[in-house]
Amino acid sequence: MMHEHLYYPTGPGVYGNLSESFTRLYLAGGVTSMRTAGNANGYGELGIARAIARGEKPGPWIDATAPYLQGPGLDIGQMYELKDAADARRMVSFWADAGATSFKAYMNITRAELAAAIQEAHRRGMKITGHLCSVTYREAAALGIDNLEHGFFVATDFVRDKKPDVCPGQNVGAAAMDTVAPDGAAFDALMRDLIAHHVAITSTLTVFQTFTPGQPMPRGLEVLDPILRKQFEDFYAQVQHAPSSAFGNAFARDRAMELRFARAGGVLLAGTDPTGAGGVIPGFADQRQIELLVGSGFTPLEAIRICTLNGATYLGRADRIGSIARGKQADLVVVRGNPAANISDVENVELVFKEGVGYDPKKLIASVAGKVGLF
């Protein structure tokens, strides 16, 4: 899975470091390899990735992303704010030396800063993704970015009067999707441009589901600290009774766009993004992401491939992981049922094997139940 985190929103503008509990939950849900698409805990996330690789802790293999490449504008105290392009290059170099293996550009970054970060990451043989706003998808593709996050929800290519290097607002891209038909010429041109530049798109339907009226209550809330659980349940109730939502139409349009992008030959990846207002629970949400892809129009086997082999191929690890074949690493998820026929069977995880070592998902979940939010 390609858009995971080891932190969770625990207060206004605050992300708690939940590396210990989240890695267990990911593994319990069947995630044996993942990328952290954004780091809010600095060395802590790199350290747990190393500990898991050494066999000292249970958890998935982690492609550990460096702290966000972000300019001024969000006022999140856990994020460093870039000064200029030279600073962006220096930051990539610093965190690559510290052990990060991936990079992510964020909402308030200039084209010059993004270009410098891409060049330095590529010089070191690493890839860079982005949750963008100030830079459009087309601009990022032209600069050489490898991956773009959140499907097409955050693309500002369709925002009228978009100013260069300025984010027009966090949800403006989603609102602008109302003016773009998934089968229309404007989206077709953007889609073709991304495919021509070999830019992968990561679907993160699970986080946007929490903002969309009419969607079911997420599974797995019982593992949360009671305060955090109540906090999300109150938010969910507000969403269901809201007179309107910026994501109501956008949720359906993005799903159609992701399907069309993949059908046209684009590389679609998937992840969950446990941020927003909460409610996206590792492991449980990863299973839900596969189900949502099927609901978008993918076959069960296509959805499973997006969440397994596509990610492994993007990471350059398909010779070892991502599918079941003789000679590959023994990363296996044993489920009760047949997800190829009934995708909801993916929820019935009985055993998880990581590099041939078996883990009991019930015991992993029980070890953190009611305490997720504390560690």
C-alpha positions, 0 to 999 in steps of 0.5 A: 500500500502506497499512501500510509502514515505512522501518525494520526490526528490527535488534536487541532493541527497536531499529529500523534506519533503512533508508529508502534500501534499502527505498524501492528494494525497494518500487518494485522490487516494484511499489509506486508509492505507499504510506503509512508507518504509523508513523515511528521515524526522525523527520525522516529519513522526511520527508526521503526522502519529499520527495527522492523527490517532487522526483525526486532518489531512486527510490521510491514516492510516500510519505504520510509518517506522523509519529512514533508517538502513544504513551504509557508502556508499551512502553519503546522508546527511539525513541518519544516518550511522551505526557504527556496530551491536551494533549501529544498535540494539541501533538505532532500540531501540531508534526509537521504543521508539520514536514511529516508528512501522516499520523498513527498512534496506538499501543498505549498511548494513552488515550482522551483523548489519542486524542481530542485527536490525532484532533481536531487531525489533522482540524482540519488536514485529515489522517487518523489510523490506529491500532494500538490496545490500550489503546483498543478498536475501538468506542471509537476509532470513536466518537472519530472515528478514520479507520483501524485497523491489522492487521485484527482481530488487535489488537482488544481489544473481546473481551478479558474484564475489559478495563480502560479506557485499559489495554493488557491485553498485546500478544497478548491481542487475538489470543488473545481471537479464539478466543472470537469466531466470524467469523460470530457476533453479537459480531463482527457487532455490531463490524463493523457499528459500524465500517462505520457510523462509516466506519472503514477496516481495514488487512489486514497478513497478511504480518507475522502469517504469520511467527508462524504455523506452517505458513506458507512461508518468506518470499521476498526474504531474500537481500537482507538483511545475512547476520546479519539473514537468519540471525537470521530463519531461526532464528526461522522454524525456532523457529515451525515447531517450536513446540508451540503458537502464539497466532496459529495459530487467530487467523490463520485467524479474522482472514482470515475476519473481513476477508473478511466485513467487506469483503463487508458494505461495509467499506473494506479496505486492505492493507499488509505491516508489516516489523516483528515478528521480521523476514522481511517484505521490502518489495516481495516482501511486498507481492506476498505480501499480495495472494496472501494476500488471494486465499487468504482468499477474495477474487477476484484482481481484488478483492485487486488493487483492495484493494491499489491503488484502495482505498488511493488512494481512502482517501488522496483521490488516486483521481483521479490514481492507483490504477487505469489510466485516461486522464488519470491518473498513469502509475504502471504495473506490467508483469508477465509473466503474468495475475494476474487469472487466476493471482495468483502472476503478480504476482511476475513484475514486469518493469518499473515506471513511476512518473510515466511513468519506467521502472525495472528491478526487477532493478537496483533489487534488485541495488543493495541485495542482501545489504546491507539492514540497513545503510542 
